[in-house]
Amino acid sequence: QVYSQRMSVEQHFALVHHQLKQMRNAFAIAQELGRILILPRLVCGLDRWWAPHSGIIPGSAARLPLLECPADHVIDLERMVQPERYLRESSMLCNPRTPRSVLLSMKHERLTAIAAAADGKPSPDAQALLARLRSPAKVLSLSGTLPDYRELLDASKAATFENWLKPFASLWCCNHPPGGRGAGHVWYDFFADVIPHRDRHNRLFDKPWTVQMGP
């Protein structure tokens, strides 16, 4: 991409939040099925550095967008403590150390839209989908439309899932703070599309998500 045409901070967050939404819904499916999520390949519009910058680390030759964005740019893996309990790297199936028996035990499923939950309970469509996805296959490969976590989980489970996942969103650094002073980083949000919701810092978002620097 021509450097002068790089993404704005707002465009970068729109791109990453779209991917975090898909990841969030995939985490919900994985948890319901007792599986571990293989991360998708992540794309970032801007690089990350520990000081204000204009898209790439000063002096680097990075090309934007970053088509192989490191997972720890957007996920707080340290906060997970033991991330291997919940996820695997996106390159796992290409790793020569992955047993052949895993690669040969794969089930492919294409998903379609399902009915929304009603009265805090998953629809029969959601229950049927989860039943269909239960399989002895070692790898479950999904394509199509991932159902929103609120369509799969009852109200109590959804609240527990939100509280579990929201602390794992990391931050992007850094924008130029107004007046040159103050925080320039911006936190990612797995639930940026959910109105209303509270983020990992208990900030209330009762309107469409917007870029906010700090805390």
N, C-alpha and C positions, 0 to 999 in steps of 0.2 A: 504494500500500500504506500502511496506517496505520503511522505511524512507530514506534509502540510494538510493532508486530508484525513489525518488520524481522527479517531473517535473522540467525542467530548466525554467528560466524566459521566454525564447523564446517560449517554448512549452505551458506555461501557457497563454501567450498572443494569440497564435494561437487558443487555445481552447476557450478563452473568446471572441475573435473577431469573431469567427464563430457564436457564439450565439448572439452577438450584431448585426451581419448582418441580422440574421433571425428576431430579434426584430425590427430592423430598417424597414424592409420590412413589418412587421406586423403593425407597427405604420402607415405606408403609407396607408395600406388598411383601418385601423381603421379611419383615418382622412377622407379618401374619402367617407366612409360610415356614417360618423358622429357618430362613436362608440368610446367606451373607451376600451383600450387594457388590457386584463388580462395577466399579465406577465407570461412567462414560468418559470419553475423551473430552476435556474441557477446553474451551476457546475463550481467551480474554482479549478485550479490545485495547487494554493498556497494561503495561508491566507494573510491577510493584517494587518500591524502594522505600528506604526509611527516611526520606526527606522529600520535600516538594519537587516535582519533576514535570516534564511535559509529555509524558507517555512512555518513555524508555529511560533506563538508568543512564545518567550522563556518561558519555564516553563509550557506551556499548553499541554494538551493531545489530541489536535486536530488530526484527521486522514485525510490524504490526499488521493484523492482529496476531497474537500468540496462539498458534494452532495446536500447540502442545503445552497448555498452561498447567503448571504444577498444581497438584491437588491442594497443597498447603498454602497456595495463594488465596484460596477461597474457603477452605475448610480448616477449622481449628483442630488439627489432629492431636496436638498436645492436650487439649481440653478433653478429648475422647479417652485419654489415658492409655487404653488398649484398643486402638482403632481396628486391629486385626479381628476383633470380636464382631465387627459390624461391616467391614468393607475390605475389598481387595483392589489393587491398582488396576488401572484401565488396560494395561498391557499384559495382564495375567495369562490370557489365553494364547498369547504369542511368546510367552516365556518358555525357553527350552526345558526348564526344570518342571513345568507342569506335566503331570503324568498323562500318558496317552489315554489311559482309561478314563480320565476326566473329559478329554476332548471328544472321545467317542460316545460319551453318555450325555447327550444334549437334546433337549426338547425345545422346539420352536413353537411359539404361540403368537398369533397376531390378534391384538386387542381392538375392540370397537367400543364406542361410547356406551355407558350403562346409565340406568335411571338414578336420579339423585336420591340421597337418603331422605327419609321422612320421619318426623317426630323423633329425631336423634337415633334412628335405627337404620342400618344398611338395607337397601332394597333387595328383593329376591335376585335381581340381576347380579348384585355384588356377591351374594352368597354363592350363586351358581358359578361365577367367575373364579372365586377362590377355590371352590371344589374342583374345577377343571384344571387349575394350575397346580394342584397337589400331585406330585409325580416323584417316582424314585430316581429320575434322571439327576445326575450330578450337577448339570448346568441347565438353567431355564433361560432361554433367550426370548425376550419380549420385543415386539415391534408394534406399531400402530399407536393408538391413543391410550396413554396410561390414565386410569381413573384417578380422580382427586382423592386424597386420603380421607376426606370427609364423606365420600361416597362408599368407602370400604369399611370404615370404623364407626362403631356407635359413639355417642357423644362422650361417654366417659373415657373410652380408649383414645379418642381423638385428642382430648385434653391432655392425657398422659403422654401421648406421642409428641404433641407440641412442646410440652415442658422438657421432654427428653432431647429433642432435636434442636431447639432454638439456640442453646449455648454453643453449638458447634459451628456456627457461622463465624468466619474470620473477618478480617478487615482489609481494605485497600488503602495504601499509603503512596503518595500523599498529595492532596490538593494544596493550593496556596491559600492559607487562611486569610480572611478579611483583615486588612490593616497589617498583615505580616506577622500577626501574633495569634496564639491559640492553637487548638488542635486542627490538623489538616487531614487526619485520617477519616474514613467513612466505613461503617460496619455493613457487611452483607447481611441479608435477612432471608432465611428460608421461607418466611411467610409474608413476603412483601406484597403478594397479590391478595392476601386475606384481609378483609375490612369488616370489623375492627380487629386488631390484634396488638399484643405487646411484644417487643423484641427482647433480646437477651439482657438488655439494660432496663427492662420494665417500662420503656417509653411507649406510650399509647399512640397507635396509628389508626385514626378513625377516618382518614381520608386517603386518597391514592398516595402511595409511597413516593417520597422525594428525597433527594440527596441531602443529608444532614451531617455535618462534620462533628466529630467527637462522639461520646465522651472518651 
